[in-house]
């Protein structure tokens, strides 16, 4: 653990510079430049809003904010975990030349995706102001919920980062699993209102086994519905995320010398 903390401090500046470089490269040849980071989530939200808000006539209060919260949090988790599978192979030109702890690649990727998430949260705040969504003191639970999201994302991503080096088809398997998980997370519907009344056991399984279902529901509760989060569930997933993080980091340190040979 001391080695991990020392490496975090040692490579922090590199992670920030690499994240900035990745963001600049991403929009370097684009006419609209960084504006795409705003338009992309807006267009995605608009499509889902039309489909589920009007065609399927969702009755969720403040459905626009409800939907955008789910899309924002899911995007951060899913993009980082899925991209982590090929992260080492994607950066093999760097890894082959200089030594860097492989979690540095993940931190850099999380900074890039996290920056875009901040833009989405800015849009959420603007929507809440326009729609005059009432707030309560529970809004301060936003911070611990986001911390749990980052911890859980890092934990799962570290595991995927390691096994992605050795299992060639892992990215396809993860992609299929995330398609299933996407519809089981309650991004465009409420598990409490749609699933729990008729299938209480299925609803409990979704909350207990799917961290994103819990986190998205809690975030909606504190931002839209003026109710508190599930503190017990947050503590459980914090512990699980920390355990996965420790396991992932230890596996990485133990096997990272063999990564170059494999890729």
Protein Blocks (a to p, Z undefined) as FASTA:
>chain_A
ZZmmmmmmmmmmmmmmmmmmmmmmmmmmpmklmmlmmmmmmmmmmmmmmmmmmmnopabe
hklmmmmmmmmmmmmmmmmmmmmmmmmmmmmmmmmmpccdfklmmmmmmmmmmmmmmmmm
mmmmmmmmmnopacdfklmmmmmmmmmmmmmmmmmmmmmmmmmmmmmklmmmmmmmmmmm
mmmnommbcfklmmmmmmmmlmmmmmmmmmklmmmmmmmmmmmnopacdfklmmmmmmmm
mmmmmmmmmmmmmmmmmmmmmZZ
